[in-house]
Every structure is written in structure tokens, then in C-alpha cells.
Amino acid sequence: MADELRRRITDGAIPPGSLLPSESALMAEFSVARGTVREALALLRAEGLTVAEKGRGTYVRPVVPVRRLGSERYRVELDQVRNGELGTAFTVDQQVAWSAYTLDREFREIPAAAPVAGLFGVPPGTMLLERRFVFRIHGVPQQMSTSYLLLSMVAGTPVADPANEPWPGGNTSQLHSLGYDITAVREQVSARMPLPDEVHTLRIPGGIPVVAITRQTYVDDVVAEVADIVLPGDRVRLDYLIDLA
């Protein structure tokens, strides 16, 4: 039963956003008990194909815009710094105007835990500025990140003031304003199932994994920023060119 419903969904016979037949209708069509129908529907939900809403029923998940993440996106921020444009790598990835972009933010000063300290190459306990962000497009949450900056580099500067976010040009522009020019960015990408707060904040349906990116931002040989970035896996495509010429 699940195989047949899955085929209808992927073939477009049941389009995105459409309700599936009621439990009673499925019982009659497949000549099965209600428990079997519910097991099949639960399987489709676990695969991320359908969503169940109380009072509405089970419907096919609407098609969501897919964001492209390319290795050149940070170079865009360099251009924005040079040209004074309003935007960041995020708005370019989303292909939206600056006016569509909003940012939830929470800043605090913390001592570096061992894993983060290791990414910075500093002793545990080194003071950091922790910045927690939720990125929104037209009010809809698209991405979460926890970004850390060395407090010794940003304390008492406009970069440490959450009122200045979102900052055109992102990290590139922020560090440039302090006299630091980014020379390299390293990213480690993995996939996992979302944590409860990620499910809630990003409105992730059941069965959808997240793409988790650990970023290190370099100023020469110094790691100036470390970030943990989380995106719903069905809204992102990683696109990297590896030039061997």
C-alpha cells in the first residue's frame, strides 16, 4: 500500500499539497484494516513525503525552494564589501532582495568549550562572542547558525552589538571593518537527523534530515570565526567545483 501511494506521489498523480484519500477510502480501495492504513501513512510521513495535520488529514508535502550552496559564495561577500552593496552570501544563495531578509539574533560572551577551542586552535576557556542566528526569508525560517568570534578581536566594537545585525556583507564585511581581511574559509559538511529545537524552529517535517556545516573562517593563519550552520536537507543542494587544472 505504501509503495503504491509513494508511486502516485512521485509520478504526480497525487500532486504536492493535495490531500490523500481518507482512511476509510484507503481501507476500501486496498481491502485492509485501519491499522494497516495507519502504518502505511506513518511510513510515508517518516520518509518526508507527506504531512499530517489535525483536522485536515494527510497531504503531500508542497515543493519547497531548493537553495544552492556553492564554493564561490563567500567571494560574493568580498564583492559586496568592495561595491557597498546590500546583501550577504545568504541573500545571494536565496536569490532574494535585502528587504526580504530578516535575522533573529542572540549574543553572549562565553568561555570556549574544548571542541570549539580546538577549531580555533586556542586553549579551552578562551573568551568568545557567541552569536545565535535564525535566518528568515519573508519571515519564514530557512537556516540556523551558532557563530563564534574571538572576543579579543571584537569586544567593544560594532561587530559585538546585535543591534547592527543583519550586517551587509556578513562576516567578511564585519572583519574588514576591524582591519581583518578574510583569506580562506574551510567547511566540513555532514548530514544527520534534526534536534528537537531545530525541528521546531525550522518547521522541519518528520523524516527530513538536516545538512550541518562546520565553518572555519581564516585571517591568514588565524581562525577568526567558527560557525555551526544547520539547514533542512530538502531545501539545499551542495554544488562545489573542484578545479584540477
C-alpha positions in Angstrom: 0.0 0.0 0.0 2.8 2.4 0.9 4.6 1.5 -2.3 1.5 2.3 -4.4 0.8 5.6 -2.7 4.5 6.6 -3.0 4.4 5.8 -6.7 1.3 8.1 -7.1 3.1 10.9 -5.3 6.3 10.7 -7.2 4.5 10.3 -10.5 2.4 13.4 -9.8 -0.9 11.5 -9.7 -1.3 13.0 -6.2 0.2 16.5 -6.6 2.1 18.4 -3.9 -0.3 20.0 -1.4 -3.1 17.5 -2.3 -4.9 15.5 0.4 -4.6 11.8 0.4 -7.8 9.8 0.4 -9.3 9.3 3.9 -8.5 6.3 6.0 -11.9 4.8 5.2 -11.4 5.3 1.4 -8.0 3.7 1.6 -9.4 0.7 3.6 -11.9 0.1 0.9 -9.5 0.5 -2.0 -6.8 -1.8 -0.6 -9.1 -4.1 1.3 -7.1 -3.7 4.5 -7.8 -2.9 8.1 -7.5 0.6 9.6 -4.3 -0.3 11.4 -2.6 -1.2 8.1 -3.7 2.1 6.6 -2.2 4.0 9.5 1.1 2.0 9.3 1.4 2.8 5.6 0.7 6.5 6.2 3.2 6.6 9.1 5.8 5.2 6.7 5.2 7.9 4.1 5.4 10.6 6.8 8.7 9.1 8.1 10.0 9.4 4.5 9.1 13.1 4.4 6.6 12.6 1.6 3.5 13.6 3.5 2.4 15.7 6.4 -0.5 15.0 8.8 -2.4 17.9 10.3 -5.2 17.5 12.9 -8.5 18.4 11.4 -7.2 18.4 7.8 -5.8 14.9 7.2 -2.7 13.7 5.4 -1.4 15.7 2.4 1.5 15.5 0.1 4.3 17.9 1.1 4.4 21.0 -1.1 7.5 21.5 -3.2 9.9 23.8 -1.3 12.5 26.1 -3.0 16.0 24.5 -3.0 18.9 26.7 -2.1 22.2 26.2 -3.9 25.4 26.4 -1.8 28.4 26.8 -4.0 32.0 27.2 -3.0 32.2 30.6 -4.6 29.5 32.2 -2.4 31.9 33.8 0.1 33.6 35.6 -2.8 30.3 37.3 -3.4 30.7 38.9 0.1 34.1 40.3 -1.0 32.5 41.9 -4.0 29.8 43.4 -1.7 32.4 44.9 0.6 34.2 46.5 -2.4 31.0 47.8 -4.0 29.0 48.7 -0.9 26.0 46.5 -1.9 23.3 45.5 0.4 23.4 41.7 0.7 25.3 38.7 2.1 26.1 35.2 0.8 22.8 34.1 2.3 20.7 36.5 0.2 22.6 35.6 -2.9 22.1 31.9 -2.2 18.4 32.6 -1.7 18.2 34.9 -4.7 16.2 37.5 -2.8 16.4 41.2 -2.1 17.9 42.6 1.1 14.4 43.7 2.1 13.2 40.1 2.2 15.9 39.1 4.7 15.5 39.2 8.5 17.6 37.8 11.3 16.8 36.6 14.8 19.9 37.0 17.0 21.1 36.4 20.5 24.6 37.4 21.6 26.6 36.4 24.7 30.2 36.2 25.9 31.3 32.6 26.9 34.4 30.6 27.6 35.3 28.3 24.7 34.4 24.7 25.3 37.0 22.1 24.2 35.5 21.3 20.8 35.2 24.9 19.7 38.6 25.8 21.2 40.1 23.0 19.1 38.7 24.5 15.9 40.1 27.9 16.8 43.4 26.4 17.9 43.2 28.2 21.3 43.2 26.9 24.9 39.8 25.9 26.3 38.3 28.7 28.3 39.4 31.4 25.8 36.7 34.0 25.8 34.4 34.1 22.7 31.5 36.1 21.5 28.7 33.6 20.7 26.1 34.6 18.2 23.0 32.6 17.7 21.1 33.3 14.5 17.9 32.3 12.8 17.8 33.4 9.1 14.4 34.2 7.6 13.2 35.0 4.1 9.8 36.8 4.1 9.5 35.7 7.7 9.9 32.0 7.0 12.9 30.4 8.9 15.4 28.9 6.5 18.6 28.4 8.4 20.1 28.3 12.0 23.6 29.0 13.0 25.8 29.5 16.0 28.8 31.6 15.2 31.8 32.3 17.5 34.3 35.1 17.2 37.4 35.6 19.3 36.3 38.2 21.9 39.8 39.7 21.8 39.1 40.8 18.2 35.6 42.2 18.5 35.0 43.3 22.2 33.6 46.8 22.4 33.3 47.1 18.6 30.1 47.5 16.5 30.5 43.8 15.5 29.7 42.8 19.1 26.4 44.8 19.1 23.4 42.7 18.0 21.5 45.8 17.0 23.8 46.1 13.9 22.5 42.7 12.5 21.9 41.9 9.8 25.2 43.3 8.6 25.6 43.8 4.8 28.5 41.8 3.6 28.2 39.4 6.5 31.4 38.2 8.3 33.6 39.4 5.5 32.4 43.0 5.9 32.4 42.8 9.7 36.0 41.7 10.0 37.1 44.0 7.2 35.7 46.9 9.3 38.1 45.9 12.1 41.1 45.7 9.8 41.0 42.0 9.2 40.7 40.6 5.7 39.4 37.0 5.3 41.9 34.9 3.4 40.2 31.4 3.4 37.1 29.6 4.5 37.0 25.9 5.4 33.8 23.9 5.6 33.1 20.4 6.8 29.7 19.1 5.8 27.7 16.3 7.3 24.0 15.0 7.4 22.1 14.0 10.5 18.6 13.9 11.8 17.4 17.2 13.4 17.4 18.0 17.1 14.1 18.9 18.7 14.7 22.7 18.8 15.8 22.5 15.1 12.5 20.7 14.2 10.5 23.4 16.0 12.5 26.5 14.8 12.9 25.5 11.2 9.5 23.8 10.9 11.0 20.5 9.7 8.5 17.7 8.9 9.2 14.2 10.1 11.7 12.1 8.1 13.7 15.1 6.8 17.4 15.2 7.8 19.5 18.4 8.1 22.7 19.4 6.5 25.2 20.5 9.2 28.1 22.7 8.2 31.1 23.4 10.5 32.9 26.5 9.1 36.3 28.0 10.0 37.0 31.5 8.7 40.7 32.4 8.4 42.6 35.6 8.5 46.0 34.5 7.3 46.9 31.7 9.8 44.4 32.7 12.5 40.9 31.2 12.8 38.8 34.3 13.4 35.4 32.7 13.3 33.9 29.3 13.8 30.3 28.5 12.9 27.9 25.6 13.1 25.2 26.0 10.4 22.1 23.9 10.1 19.8 23.7 7.1 16.8 21.4 6.3 18.1 18.8 3.9 15.2 19.1 1.4 15.9 22.9 0.9 19.6 22.8 0.0 21.8 21.5 -2.8 25.6 21.5 -2.3 27.3 22.5 -5.5 31.1 22.6 -5.5 33.5 22.8 -8.4 36.9 21.1 -7.8 39.3 22.5 -10.3 42.2 20.2 -11.0 43.6 22.2 -13.9 
